[in-house]
Amino acid sequence: MKDKMSTYSGLQFNPMEIEGKDVLIEDIGHALSLLCRGGGHLKYFYSVGQHSINCAKEAEARGWTKRVILTCLLHDASEAYISDIIRPVKKYLTNYLEIEEGIMDVIFEKFELQDLSEEEKRQVKEIDDQMLASELSELIAGGEEIEVSRLHAVPDLELRDFMDVEEEFIAIANRFLARK
């Protein structure tokens, strides 16, 4: 068990050697619902899972494709296996970025998103960046100074129970995975 992790569902594997069979939407939804954004430096607990749900709802409100909506939901899914690192630090951890990319490649292949176009990737990044600004403006001390773009959906920034977030995350994933 030296180099293996255990997931919520009981799977055990080395995250450095992750395979499609190791990736379960239930494990992703559970882990992300318990992982706090911003390294925990927020006014209250706000999870990566809730952020991902807000991103997916924003993509849906914009009328973007099912693939983009699902990608928005899963864009931080690697964090279910290797945790979250805040953006100002992440860019300096090149090995982390390589590990994250490898895990995301497996996740996207598992959910048939490995062939995203540059436009689809741009759309996901746009929503992620705009959602981050919206979140920070509300959830960090001094955030009222942050410029926020107009969103098409109202993000849910309320304090939520992790079980509710997990359930909603999985429901959205299953809804869009069933449509593929």
OpenMM code with the backbone's topology and positions (N, CA, C; nanometers):
from openmm import Vec3, app, unit

residues = "MET LYS ASP LYS MET SER THR TYR SER GLY LEU GLN PHE ASN PRO MET GLU ILE GLU GLY LYS ASP VAL LEU ILE GLU ASP ILE GLY HIS ALA LEU SER LEU LEU CYS ARG GLY GLY GLY HIS LEU LYS TYR PHE TYR SER VAL GLY GLN HIS SER ILE ASN CYS ALA LYS GLU ALA GLU ALA ARG GLY TRP THR LYS ARG VAL ILE LEU THR CYS LEU LEU HIS ASP ALA SER GLU ALA TYR ILE SER ASP ILE ILE ARG PRO VAL LYS LYS TYR LEU THR ASN TYR LEU GLU ILE GLU GLU GLY ILE MET ASP VAL ILE PHE GLU LYS PHE GLU LEU GLN ASP LEU SER GLU GLU GLU LYS ARG GLN VAL LYS GLU ILE ASP ASP GLN MET LEU ALA SER GLU LEU SER GLU LEU ILE ALA GLY GLY GLU GLU ILE GLU VAL SER ARG LEU HIS ALA VAL PRO ASP LEU GLU LEU ARG ASP PHE MET ASP VAL GLU GLU GLU PHE ILE ALA ILE ALA ASN ARG PHE LEU ALA ARG LYS".split()
positions = [
    Vec3(0.0822, -0.1193, 0.0000),
    Vec3(0.0000, 0.0000, 0.0000),
    Vec3(0.0870, 0.1263, 0.0000),
    Vec3(0.2155, 0.1094, -0.0081),
    Vec3(0.3106, 0.2191, 0.0016),
    Vec3(0.2821, 0.3338, -0.0966),
    Vec3(0.2626, 0.3022, -0.2229),
    Vec3(0.2406, 0.4064, -0.3236),
    Vec3(0.0956, 0.4138, -0.3697),
    Vec3(0.0059, 0.3537, -0.2953),
    Vec3(-0.1341, 0.3509, -0.3359),
    Vec3(-0.2177, 0.4444, -0.2508),
    Vec3(-0.3223, 0.4924, -0.3111),
    Vec3(-0.4219, 0.5705, -0.2383),
    Vec3(-0.5485, 0.4871, -0.2309),
    Vec3(-0.6324, 0.5182, -0.1349),
    Vec3(-0.7633, 0.4546, -0.1236),
    Vec3(-0.8682, 0.5604, -0.1522),
    Vec3(-0.9628, 0.5279, -0.2383),
    Vec3(-1.0689, 0.6223, -0.2707),
    Vec3(-1.1918, 0.5953, -0.1847),
    Vec3(-1.2846, 0.6862, -0.1904),
    Vec3(-1.4103, 0.6752, -0.1155),
    Vec3(-1.4800, 0.5423, -0.1428),
    Vec3(-1.4776, 0.4986, -0.2696),
    Vec3(-1.5462, 0.3739, -0.3066),
    Vec3(-1.4681, 0.2492, -0.2660),
    Vec3(-1.3446, 0.2683, -0.2201),
    Vec3(-1.2637, 0.1551, -0.1769),
    Vec3(-1.1595, 0.1094, -0.2769),
    Vec3(-1.1540, 0.1751, -0.3928),
    Vec3(-1.0494, 0.1401, -0.4888),
    Vec3(-0.9134, 0.1762, -0.4313),
    Vec3(-0.8123, 0.0995, -0.4686),
    Vec3(-0.6752, 0.1301, -0.4291),
    Vec3(-0.5878, 0.1234, -0.5536),
    Vec3(-0.5116, 0.2294, -0.5764),
    Vec3(-0.4231, 0.2359, -0.6918),
    Vec3(-0.3207, 0.3466, -0.6693),
    Vec3(-0.2175, 0.3420, -0.7498),
    Vec3(-0.1158, 0.4459, -0.7463),
    Vec3(-0.1632, 0.5604, -0.8355),
    Vec3(-0.1863, 0.6802, -0.7818),
    Vec3(-0.2363, 0.7899, -0.8648),
    Vec3(-0.1388, 0.8309, -0.9757),
    Vec3(-0.0117, 0.7925, -0.9612),
    Vec3(0.0866, 0.8212, -1.0664),
    Vec3(0.0719, 0.7244, -1.1837),
    Vec3(-0.0078, 0.6200, -1.1636),
    Vec3(-0.0308, 0.5195, -1.2675),
    Vec3(-0.1804, 0.4968, -1.2871),
    Vec3(-0.2579, 0.6029, -1.2739),
    Vec3(-0.4036, 0.5938, -1.2815),
    Vec3(-0.4475, 0.5436, -1.4194),
    Vec3(-0.5510, 0.4604, -1.4186),
    Vec3(-0.6106, 0.4077, -1.5413),
    Vec3(-0.7597, 0.4371, -1.5387),
    Vec3(-0.8236, 0.4263, -1.6529),
    Vec3(-0.9662, 0.4540, -1.6630),
    Vec3(-1.0500, 0.3758, -1.5641),
    Vec3(-1.0130, 0.2515, -1.5378),
    Vec3(-1.0884, 0.1673, -1.4429),
    Vec3(-1.0820, 0.2219, -1.3008),
    Vec3(-0.9852, 0.3086, -1.2727),
    Vec3(-0.9693, 0.3669, -1.1396),
    Vec3(-1.0573, 0.4900, -1.1185),
    Vec3(-1.1161, 0.5398, -1.2243),
    Vec3(-1.1898, 0.6664, -1.2203),
    Vec3(-1.3396, 0.6388, -1.2088),
    Vec3(-1.3976, 0.6815, -1.0984),
    Vec3(-1.5419, 0.6691, -1.0774),
    Vec3(-1.5992, 0.8074, -1.0483),
    Vec3(-1.7112, 0.8392, -1.1103),
    Vec3(-1.7734, 0.9702, -1.0887),
    Vec3(-1.8109, 0.9870, -0.9416),
    Vec3(-1.8462, 0.8775, -0.8742),
    Vec3(-1.8814, 0.8850, -0.7322),
    Vec3(-1.7615, 0.9266, -0.6470),
    Vec3(-1.6440, 0.8755, -0.6796),
    Vec3(-1.5234, 0.9147, -0.6064),
    Vec3(-1.4896, 1.0610, -0.6312),
    Vec3(-1.5039, 1.1038, -0.7552),
    Vec3(-1.4742, 1.2435, -0.7895),
    Vec3(-1.5711, 1.3362, -0.7174),
    Vec3(-1.7009, 1.3078, -0.7269),
    Vec3(-1.8014, 1.3932, -0.6626),
    Vec3(-1.7834, 1.4003, -0.5117),
    Vec3(-1.7528, 1.2867, -0.4508),
    Vec3(-1.7345, 1.2839, -0.3057),
    Vec3(-1.6121, 1.3658, -0.2650),
    Vec3(-1.4994, 1.3385, -0.3275),
    Vec3(-1.3753, 1.4066, -0.2897),
    Vec3(-1.3844, 1.5572, -0.3136),
    Vec3(-1.4365, 1.5981, -0.4281),
    Vec3(-1.4433, 1.7417, -0.4581),
    Vec3(-1.5406, 1.8149, -0.3659),
    Vec3(-1.6412, 1.7441, -0.3157),
    Vec3(-1.7365, 1.8085, -0.2243),
    Vec3(-1.6746, 1.8340, -0.0869),
    Vec3(-1.5645, 1.7665, -0.0579),
    Vec3(-1.4964, 1.7820, 0.0706),
    Vec3(-1.3686, 1.8656, 0.0615),
    Vec3(-1.3350, 1.9115, -0.0578),
    Vec3(-1.2106, 1.9852, -0.0810),
    Vec3(-1.2403, 2.1346, -0.0917),
    Vec3(-1.1828, 2.2129, -0.0021),
    Vec3(-1.2108, 2.3568, 0.0021),
    Vec3(-1.1304, 2.4323, -0.1035),
    Vec3(-1.1941, 2.5260, -0.1689),
    Vec3(-1.1268, 2.6153, -0.2650),
    Vec3(-1.0359, 2.7117, -0.1903),
    Vec3(-0.9444, 2.7698, -0.2652),
    Vec3(-0.8611, 2.8778, -0.2136),
    Vec3(-0.7712, 2.8379, -0.0980),
    Vec3(-0.7364, 2.7110, -0.0895),
    Vec3(-0.6521, 2.6664, 0.0204),
    Vec3(-0.7170, 2.6855, 0.1558),
    Vec3(-0.8499, 2.7025, 0.1570),
    Vec3(-0.9227, 2.7204, 0.2828),
    Vec3(-0.9266, 2.8637, 0.3331),
    Vec3(-0.8680, 2.9576, 0.2601),
    Vec3(-0.8629, 3.0975, 0.3052),
    Vec3(-0.9845, 3.1762, 0.2558),
    Vec3(-1.1005, 3.1256, 0.2880),
    Vec3(-1.2267, 3.1872, 0.2484),
    Vec3(-1.3046, 3.2237, 0.3741),
    Vec3(-1.4096, 3.3012, 0.3572),
    Vec3(-1.4927, 3.3404, 0.4721),
    Vec3(-1.5628, 3.2203, 0.5340),
    Vec3(-1.5893, 3.1170, 0.4532),
    Vec3(-1.6513, 2.9940, 0.4997),
    Vec3(-1.6208, 2.8851, 0.3978),
    Vec3(-1.6532, 2.7618, 0.4332),
    Vec3(-1.6223, 2.6492, 0.3462),
    Vec3(-1.6994, 2.6589, 0.2147),
    Vec3(-1.6262, 2.6486, 0.1061),
    Vec3(-1.6819, 2.6474, -0.0292),
    Vec3(-1.5986, 2.5476, -0.1077),
    Vec3(-1.6614, 2.4431, -0.1548),
    Vec3(-1.5858, 2.3305, -0.2112),
    Vec3(-1.5566, 2.3437, -0.3601),
    Vec3(-1.4561, 2.2670, -0.4010),
    Vec3(-1.4232, 2.2532, -0.5427),
    Vec3(-1.5436, 2.1941, -0.6158),
    Vec3(-1.6157, 2.1040, -0.5497),
    Vec3(-1.7356, 2.0460, -0.6104),
    Vec3(-1.8417, 2.1504, -0.6394),
    Vec3(-1.8635, 2.2407, -0.5454),
    Vec3(-1.9624, 2.3469, -0.5651),
    Vec3(-1.9178, 2.4410, -0.6775),
    Vec3(-1.7885, 2.4716, -0.6818),
    Vec3(-1.7332, 2.5526, -0.7916),
    Vec3(-1.7585, 2.4839, -0.9257),
    Vec3(-1.7341, 2.3546, -0.9312),
    Vec3(-1.7516, 2.2795, -1.0554),
    Vec3(-1.8980, 2.2778, -1.0999),
    Vec3(-1.9878, 2.2622, -1.0053),
    Vec3(-2.1309, 2.2688, -1.0353),
    Vec3(-2.1665, 2.4060, -1.0918),
    Vec3(-2.1171, 2.5118, -1.0287),
    Vec3(-2.1451, 2.6476, -1.0769),
    Vec3(-2.0917, 2.6682, -1.2180),
    Vec3(-1.9739, 2.6146, -1.2468),
    Vec3(-1.9176, 2.6267, -1.3817),
    Vec3(-2.0060, 2.5540, -1.4836),
    Vec3(-2.0508, 2.4334, -1.4500),
    Vec3(-2.1371, 2.3570, -1.5409),
    Vec3(-2.2694, 2.4297, -1.5646),
    Vec3(-2.3264, 2.4856, -1.4591),
    Vec3(-2.4530, 2.5590, -1.4736),
    Vec3(-2.4346, 2.6849, -1.5574),
    Vec3(-2.3202, 2.7482, -1.5458),
    Vec3(-2.2922, 2.8666, -1.6274),
    Vec3(-2.2814, 2.8278, -1.7750),
    Vec3(-2.2137, 2.7181, -1.8038),
    Vec3(-2.2029, 2.6715, -1.9420),
    Vec3(-2.3405, 2.6369, -1.9986),
    Vec3(-2.4231, 2.5743, -1.9170),
    Vec3(-2.5584, 2.5397, -1.9608),
    Vec3(-2.6409, 2.6660, -1.9848),
    Vec3(-2.6283, 2.7658, -1.8970),
    Vec3(-2.7024, 2.8918, -1.9131),
    Vec3(-2.6601, 2.9655, -2.0399),
    Vec3(-2.5377, 2.9465, -2.0825),
    Vec3(-2.4897, 3.0094, -2.2060),
    Vec3(-2.5313, 2.9314, -2.3297),
    Vec3(-2.5912, 2.8156, -2.3086),
    Vec3(-2.6360, 2.7344, -2.4214),
    Vec3(-2.5228, 2.6607, -2.4903),
    Vec3(-2.4142, 2.6389, -2.4194),
    Vec3(-2.3004, 2.5700, -2.4787),
    Vec3(-2.3262, 2.4201, -2.4826),
    Vec3(-2.2436, 2.3484, -2.5556),
    Vec3(-2.2676, 2.2062, -2.5815),
    Vec3(-2.2622, 2.1212, -2.4550),
    Vec3(-2.3221, 2.0036, -2.4657),
    Vec3(-2.3199, 1.9081, -2.3551),
    Vec3(-2.1767, 1.8725, -2.3163),
    Vec3(-2.0896, 1.8633, -2.4171),
    Vec3(-1.9482, 1.8314, -2.3904),
    Vec3(-1.8821, 1.9409, -2.3075),
    Vec3(-1.9115, 2.0661, -2.3385),
    Vec3(-1.8526, 2.1771, -2.2627),
    Vec3(-1.9099, 2.1797, -2.1211),
    Vec3(-2.0378, 2.1550, -2.1080),
    Vec3(-2.1007, 2.1519, -1.9748),
    Vec3(-2.0350, 2.0427, -1.8898),
    Vec3(-2.0215, 1.9229, -1.9453),
    Vec3(-1.9598, 1.8122, -1.8721),
    Vec3(-1.8129, 1.8427, -1.8420),
    Vec3(-1.7427, 1.9030, -1.9356),
    Vec3(-1.6024, 1.9385, -1.9121),
    Vec3(-1.5920, 2.0431, -1.8023),
    Vec3(-1.6833, 2.1396, -1.8000),
    Vec3(-1.6835, 2.2383, -1.6914),
    Vec3(-1.7020, 2.1686, -1.5568),
    Vec3(-1.7894, 2.0704, -1.5520),
    Vec3(-1.8114, 1.9974, -1.4274),
    Vec3(-1.6846, 1.9214, -1.3856),
    Vec3(-1.6123, 1.8679, -1.4825),
    Vec3(-1.4980, 1.7810, -1.4536),
    Vec3(-1.3616, 1.8502, -1.4636),
    Vec3(-1.3593, 1.9801, -1.4899),
    Vec3(-1.2309, 2.0465, -1.5178),
    Vec3(-1.1315, 2.0418, -1.4022),
    Vec3(-1.1768, 2.0234, -1.2798),
    Vec3(-1.0877, 2.0108, -1.1638),
    Vec3(-1.0879, 1.8690, -1.1064),
    Vec3(-1.1328, 1.7716, -1.1841),
    Vec3(-1.1491, 1.6350, -1.1336),
    Vec3(-1.0187, 1.5721, -1.0868),
    Vec3(-0.9066, 1.6128, -1.1416),
    Vec3(-0.7779, 1.5562, -1.0961),
    Vec3(-0.7556, 1.5846, -0.9482),
    Vec3(-0.8140, 1.6925, -0.8980),
    Vec3(-0.7972, 1.7304, -0.7582),
    Vec3(-0.8606, 1.6282, -0.6639),
    Vec3(-0.9496, 1.5454, -0.7161),
    Vec3(-1.0065, 1.4367, -0.6357),
    Vec3(-0.8988, 1.3339, -0.6009),
    Vec3(-0.7914, 1.3308, -0.6784),
    Vec3(-0.6842, 1.2338, -0.6590),
    Vec3(-0.5541, 1.2948, -0.6075),
    Vec3(-0.5323, 1.4248, -0.6352),
    Vec3(-0.4049, 1.4865, -0.5936),
    Vec3(-0.4241, 1.6183, -0.5198),
    Vec3(-0.5474, 1.6485, -0.4800),
    Vec3(-0.5796, 1.7678, -0.4025),
    Vec3(-0.5685, 1.8944, -0.4873),
    Vec3(-0.5879, 2.0070, -0.4223),
    Vec3(-0.5889, 2.1369, -0.4893),
    Vec3(-0.4669, 2.2169, -0.4460),
    Vec3(-0.4090, 2.2853, -0.5403),
    Vec3(-0.3004, 2.3792, -0.5138),
    Vec3(-0.3483, 2.5142, -0.5674),
    Vec3(-0.3326, 2.6201, -0.4895),
    Vec3(-0.3814, 2.7509, -0.5340),
    Vec3(-0.3029, 2.7987, -0.6568),
    Vec3(-0.3707, 2.8708, -0.7464),
    Vec3(-0.3132, 2.9139, -0.8732),
    Vec3(-0.1789, 2.9862, -0.8609),
    Vec3(-0.1645, 3.0790, -0.7657),
    Vec3(-0.0357, 3.1491, -0.7598),
    Vec3(0.0832, 3.0574, -0.7347),
    Vec3(0.0601, 2.9404, -0.6771),
    Vec3(0.1678, 2.8452, -0.6501),
    Vec3(0.1768, 2.7402, -0.7605),
    Vec3(0.0617, 2.6951, -0.8079),
    Vec3(0.0548, 2.5842, -0.9031),
    Vec3(0.1434, 2.6073, -1.0253),
    Vec3(0.1485, 2.7288, -1.0760),
    Vec3(0.2238, 2.7561, -1.1986),
    Vec3(0.3737, 2.7331, -1.1823),
    Vec3(0.4223, 2.7319, -1.0579),
    Vec3(0.5639, 2.7079, -1.0329),
    Vec3(0.5960, 2.5612, -1.0091),
    Vec3(0.4961, 2.4806, -0.9918),
    Vec3(0.5152, 2.3382, -0.9643),
    Vec3(0.5008, 2.2594, -1.0938),
    Vec3(0.6005, 2.2684, -1.1805),
    Vec3(0.5900, 2.2086, -1.3132),
    Vec3(0.5645, 2.0588, -1.3067),
    Vec3(0.6261, 1.9900, -1.2129),
    Vec3(0.6008, 1.8470, -1.2001),
    Vec3(0.4553, 1.8216, -1.1611),
    Vec3(0.4006, 1.9061, -1.0737),
    Vec3(0.2595, 1.8938, -1.0368),
    Vec3(0.1730, 1.9102, -1.1615),
    Vec3(0.2054, 2.0093, -1.2434),
    Vec3(0.1262, 2.0334, -1.3642),
    Vec3(0.1313, 1.9137, -1.4584),
    Vec3(0.2454, 1.8481, -1.4681),
    Vec3(0.2571, 1.7285, -1.5519),
    Vec3(0.1729, 1.6145, -1.4944),
    Vec3(0.1791, 1.5976, -1.3636),
    Vec3(0.0992, 1.4936, -1.2973),
    Vec3(-0.0493, 1.5220, -1.3160),
    Vec3(-0.0889, 1.6473, -1.2933),
    Vec3(-0.2284, 1.6874, -1.3101),
    Vec3(-0.2754, 1.6615, -1.4526),
    Vec3(-0.1939, 1.6989, -1.5503),
    Vec3(-0.2310, 1.6785, -1.6900),
    Vec3(-0.2476, 1.5296, -1.7227),
    Vec3(-0.1576, 1.4467, -1.6709),
    Vec3(-0.1686, 1.3029, -1.6942),
    Vec3(-0.2967, 1.2445, -1.6367),
    Vec3(-0.3322, 1.2871, -1.5174),
    Vec3(-0.4557, 1.2390, -1.4551),
    Vec3(-0.5776, 1.2907, -1.5313),
    Vec3(-0.5739, 1.4180, -1.5701),
    Vec3(-0.6866, 1.4726, -1.6467),
    Vec3(-0.7013, 1.4014, -1.7808),
    Vec3(-0.5913, 1.3647, -1.8440),
    Vec3(-0.5991, 1.2906, -1.9707),
    Vec3(-0.6756, 1.1599, -1.9509),
    Vec3(-0.6473, 1.0887, -1.8421),
    Vec3(-0.7159, 0.9620, -1.8143),
    Vec3(-0.8645, 0.9880, -1.7857),
    Vec3(-0.8938, 1.0905, -1.7069),
    Vec3(-1.0330, 1.1236, -1.6739),
    Vec3(-1.1096, 1.1619, -1.7997),
    Vec3(-1.0511, 1.2481, -1.8818),
    Vec3(-1.1198, 1.2912, -2.0041),
    Vec3(-1.1384, 1.1741, -2.1010),
    Vec3(-1.0412, 1.0851, -2.1095),
    Vec3(-1.0590, 0.9683, -2.1951),
    Vec3(-1.1721, 0.8800, -2.1416),
    Vec3(-1.1750, 0.8607, -2.0105),
    Vec3(-1.2798, 0.7782, -1.9485),
    Vec3(-1.4193, 0.8307, -1.9847),
    Vec3(-1.4340, 0.9628, -1.9859),
    Vec3(-1.5650, 1.0230, -2.0109),
    Vec3(-1.5781, 1.0778, -2.1531),
    Vec3(-1.4925, 1.0283, -2.2432),
    Vec3(-1.4967, 1.0594, -2.3863),
    Vec3(-1.4875, 1.2091, -2.4153),
    Vec3(-1.3976, 1.2753, -2.3453),
    Vec3(-1.3743, 1.4186, -2.3651),
    Vec3(-1.2304, 1.4458, -2.4085),
    Vec3(-1.1585, 1.3429, -2.4510),
    Vec3(-1.0169, 1.3563, -2.4821),
    Vec3(-0.9900, 1.4360, -2.6097),
    Vec3(-1.0918, 1.4558, -2.6898),
    Vec3(-1.0718, 1.5250, -2.8178),
    Vec3(-1.1357, 1.6641, -2.8200),
    Vec3(-1.1279, 1.7345, -2.7075),
    Vec3(-1.1847, 1.8694, -2.7018),
    Vec3(-1.1160, 1.9602, -2.8029),
    Vec3(-1.1943, 2.0419, -2.8686),
    Vec3(-1.1370, 2.1390, -2.9622),
    Vec3(-1.0760, 2.2548, -2.8848),
    Vec3(-0.9966, 2.3342, -2.9519),
    Vec3(-0.9381, 2.4530, -2.8880),
    Vec3(-1.0478, 2.5493, -2.8431),
    Vec3(-1.1552, 2.5581, -2.9209),
    Vec3(-1.2672, 2.6455, -2.8828),
    Vec3(-1.3358, 2.5947, -2.7570),
    Vec3(-1.3568, 2.4648, -2.7468),
    Vec3(-1.4178, 2.4083, -2.6263),
    Vec3(-1.3281, 2.4329, -2.5047),
    Vec3(-1.1989, 2.4139, -2.5198),
    Vec3(-1.1047, 2.4396, -2.4102),
    Vec3(-1.1087, 2.5875, -2.3698),
    Vec3(-1.1177, 2.6761, -2.4684),
    Vec3(-1.1248, 2.8194, -2.4409),
    Vec3(-1.2508, 2.8526, -2.3617),
    Vec3(-1.3628, 2.7924, -2.4007),
    Vec3(-1.4892, 2.8167, -2.3311),
    Vec3(-1.4814, 2.7737, -2.1848),
    Vec3(-1.4244, 2.6574, -2.1601),
    Vec3(-1.4121, 2.6073, -2.0226),
    Vec3(-1.3227, 2.7002, -1.9414),
    Vec3(-1.2108, 2.7410, -1.9981),
    Vec3(-1.1169, 2.8309, -1.9283),
    Vec3(-1.1839, 2.9650, -1.8995),
    Vec3(-1.2605, 3.0163, -1.9933),
    Vec3(-1.3312, 3.1435, -1.9744),
    Vec3(-1.4259, 3.1354, -1.8549),
    Vec3(-1.5048, 3.0302, -1.8503),
    Vec3(-1.5988, 3.0148, -1.7389),
    Vec3(-1.5246, 2.9959, -1.6074),
    Vec3(-1.4212, 2.9131, -1.6069),
    Vec3(-1.3438, 2.8897, -1.4847),
    Vec3(-1.2868, 3.0213, -1.4315),
    Vec3(-1.2291, 3.1017, -1.5195),
    Vec3(-1.1714, 3.2301, -1.4775),
    Vec3(-1.2782, 3.3268, -1.4264),
    Vec3(-1.3897, 3.3353, -1.4969),
    Vec3(-1.4966, 3.4264, -1.4554),
    Vec3(-1.5612, 3.3800, -1.3250),
    Vec3(-1.5750, 3.2491, -1.3080),
    Vec3(-1.6328, 3.1970, -1.1843),
    Vec3(-1.5378, 3.2229, -1.0678),
    Vec3(-1.4084, 3.2068, -1.0906),
    Vec3(-1.3098, 3.2340, -0.9861),
    Vec3(-1.3214, 3.3788, -0.9389),
    Vec3(-1.3289, 3.4722, -1.0309),
    Vec3(-1.3410, 3.6142, -0.9940),
    Vec3(-1.4686, 3.6378, -0.9140),
    Vec3(-1.5782, 3.5787, -0.9579),
    Vec3(-1.7056, 3.5933, -0.8875),
    Vec3(-1.6956, 3.5372, -0.7457),
    Vec3(-1.6355, 3.4203, -0.7324),
    Vec3(-1.6200, 3.3569, -0.6016),
    Vec3(-1.5332, 3.4412, -0.5094),
    Vec3(-1.4190, 3.4828, -0.5610),
    Vec3(-1.3265, 3.5600, -0.4780),
    Vec3(-1.3869, 3.6931, -0.4336),
    Vec3(-1.4658, 3.7540, -0.5216),
    Vec3(-1.5262, 3.8828, -0.4862),
    Vec3(-1.6187, 3.8704, -0.3656),
    Vec3(-1.6751, 3.7529, -0.3459),
    Vec3(-1.7674, 3.7287, -0.2355),
    Vec3(-1.7034, 3.6584, -0.1160),
    Vec3(-1.6048, 3.5734, -0.1431),
    Vec3(-1.5606, 3.4792, -0.0415),
    Vec3(-1.4271, 3.5105, 0.0264),
    Vec3(-1.3555, 3.6125, -0.0202),
    Vec3(-1.2298, 3.6462, 0.0473),
    Vec3(-1.2368, 3.7871, 0.1051),
    Vec3(-1.1578, 3.8093, 0.2074),
    Vec3(-1.1476, 3.9433, 0.2656),
    Vec3(-1.0911, 4.0373, 0.1595),
    Vec3(-1.1541, 4.1514, 0.1410),
    Vec3(-1.1110, 4.2484, 0.0403),
    Vec3(-1.1567, 4.2149, -0.1006),
    Vec3(-1.2384, 4.1138, -0.1155),
    Vec3(-1.2819, 4.0688, -0.2469),
    Vec3(-1.3701, 4.1660, -0.3228),
    Vec3(-1.4291, 4.2589, -0.2502),
    Vec3(-1.5185, 4.3539, -0.3175),
    Vec3(-1.4449, 4.4395, -0.4207),
    Vec3(-1.3115, 4.4405, -0.4184),
    Vec3(-1.2312, 4.5176, -0.5143),
    Vec3(-1.2103, 4.4424, -0.6457),
    Vec3(-1.2446, 4.3150, -0.6503),
    Vec3(-1.2208, 4.2324, -0.7687),
    Vec3(-1.3271, 4.2614, -0.8749),
    Vec3(-1.2799, 4.2824, -0.9972),
    Vec3(-1.3712, 4.3064, -1.1096),
    Vec3(-1.4333, 4.1741, -1.1526),
    Vec3(-1.5651, 4.1732, -1.1626),
    Vec3(-1.6388, 4.0518, -1.1949),
    Vec3(-1.7124, 4.0698, -1.3269),
    Vec3(-1.6961, 3.9730, -1.4167),
    Vec3(-1.7699, 3.9729, -1.5434),
    Vec3(-1.9137, 3.9305, -1.5183),
    Vec3(-2.0027, 3.9763, -1.6040),
    Vec3(-2.1426, 3.9363, -1.5924),
    Vec3(-2.1558, 3.7887, -1.6295),
    Vec3(-2.2188, 3.7148, -1.5420),
    Vec3(-2.2432, 3.5729, -1.5662),
    Vec3(-2.3873, 3.5536, -1.6124),
    Vec3(-2.4142, 3.4456, -1.6815),
    Vec3(-2.5492, 3.4160, -1.7296),
    Vec3(-2.6343, 3.3459, -1.6237),
    Vec3(-2.5683, 3.2766, -1.5326),
    Vec3(-2.6363, 3.2088, -1.4217),
    Vec3(-2.5887, 3.2733, -1.2919),
    Vec3(-2.6704, 3.2674, -1.1911),
    Vec3(-2.6303, 3.3200, -1.0597),
    Vec3(-2.5594, 3.2074, -0.9856),
    Vec3(-2.4289, 3.2239, -0.9575),
    Vec3(-2.3583, 3.1155, -0.8881),
    Vec3(-2.4098, 3.0967, -0.7455),
    Vec3(-2.4161, 2.9722, -0.7049),
    Vec3(-2.4559, 2.9391, -0.5688),
    Vec3(-2.3318, 2.9450, -0.4809),
    Vec3(-2.3182, 3.0516, -0.4053),
    Vec3(-2.2027, 3.0705, -0.3177),
    Vec3(-2.2393, 3.0511, -0.1709),
    Vec3(-2.3556, 2.9944, -0.1468),
    Vec3(-2.4015, 2.9710, -0.0102),
    Vec3(-2.3218, 2.8577, 0.0538),
    Vec3(-2.3169, 2.8587, 0.1843),
    Vec3(-2.2569, 2.7490, 0.2592),
    Vec3(-2.3487, 2.6280, 0.2434),
    Vec3(-2.2940, 2.5180, 0.1925),
    Vec3(-2.3741, 2.3991, 0.1672),
    Vec3(-2.3127, 2.2775, 0.2336),
    Vec3(-2.3963, 2.1849, 0.2689),
    Vec3(-2.3513, 2.0584, 0.3233),
    Vec3(-2.2826, 1.9789, 0.2119),
    Vec3(-2.1703, 1.9177, 0.2436),
    Vec3(-2.0948, 1.8455, 0.1416),
    Vec3(-2.1763, 1.7339, 0.0771),
    Vec3(-2.2659, 1.6711, 0.1527),
    Vec3(-2.3457, 1.5617, 0.0969),
    Vec3(-2.4408, 1.6121, -0.0120),
    Vec3(-2.4945, 1.7323, 0.0063),
    Vec3(-2.5816, 1.7908, -0.0963),
    Vec3(-2.5018, 1.8238, -0.2223),
    Vec3(-2.3818, 1.8772, -0.2031),
    Vec3(-2.2952, 1.9094, -0.3173),
    Vec3(-2.2578, 1.7814, -0.3913),
    Vec3(-2.2181, 1.6802, -0.3174),
    Vec3(-2.1817, 1.5519, -0.3778),
    Vec3(-2.2978, 1.4961, -0.4601),
    Vec3(-2.4160, 1.4959, -0.4030),
    Vec3(-2.5341, 1.4427, -0.4713),
    Vec3(-2.5642, 1.5205, -0.5994),
    Vec3(-2.5575, 1.6537, -0.5924),
    Vec3(-2.5850, 1.7353, -0.7111),
    Vec3(-2.4776, 1.7152, -0.8178),
    Vec3(-2.3526, 1.7088, -0.7769),
    Vec3(-2.2415, 1.6871, -0.8705),
    Vec3(-2.2647, 1.5576, -0.9482),
    Vec3(-2.2929, 1.4509, -0.8765),
    Vec3(-2.3122, 1.3208, -0.9402),
    Vec3(-2.4363, 1.3215, -1.0296),
    Vec3(-2.5416, 1.3872, -0.9863),
    Vec3(-2.6642, 1.3948, -1.0670),
    Vec3(-2.6381, 1.4689, -1.1987),
    Vec3(-2.5665, 1.5796, -1.1919),
    Vec3(-2.5349, 1.6540, -1.3150),
    Vec3(-2.4473, 1.5690, -1.4052),
    Vec3(-2.3463, 1.5057, -1.3488),
    Vec3(-2.2578, 1.4202, -1.4293),
    Vec3(-2.3387, 1.3105, -1.4974),
    Vec3(-2.4212, 1.2427, -1.4231),
    Vec3(-2.4999, 1.1336, -1.4802),
    Vec3(-2.5968, 1.1832, -1.5866),
    Vec3(-2.6521, 1.3012, -1.5656),
    Vec3(-2.7438, 1.3585, -1.6660),
    Vec3(-2.6714, 1.3818, -1.7982),
    Vec3(-2.5514, 1.4338, -1.7943),
    Vec3(-2.4813, 1.4645, -1.9180),
    Vec3(-2.4049, 1.3445, -1.9727),
    Vec3(-2.3650, 1.2521, -1.8869),
    Vec3(-2.3027, 1.1293, -1.9373),
    Vec3(-2.4064, 1.0439, -2.0104),
    Vec3(-2.5310, 1.0462, -1.9643),
    Vec3(-2.6375, 0.9684, -2.0274),
    Vec3(-2.6728, 1.0240, -2.1656),
    Vec3(-2.6454, 1.1508, -2.1890),
    Vec3(-2.6814, 1.2146, -2.3168),
    Vec3(-2.5752, 1.1943, -2.4239),
    Vec3(-2.4605, 1.1444, -2.3877),
    Vec3(-2.3501, 1.1338, -2.4837),
    Vec3(-2.3803, 1.0354, -2.5935),
] * unit.nanometer
topology = app.Topology()
chain = topology.addChain("A")
for resn in residues:
    res = topology.addResidue(resn, chain)
    for name in ("N", "CA", "C"):
        topology.addAtom(name, app.Element.getBySymbol(name[0]), res)
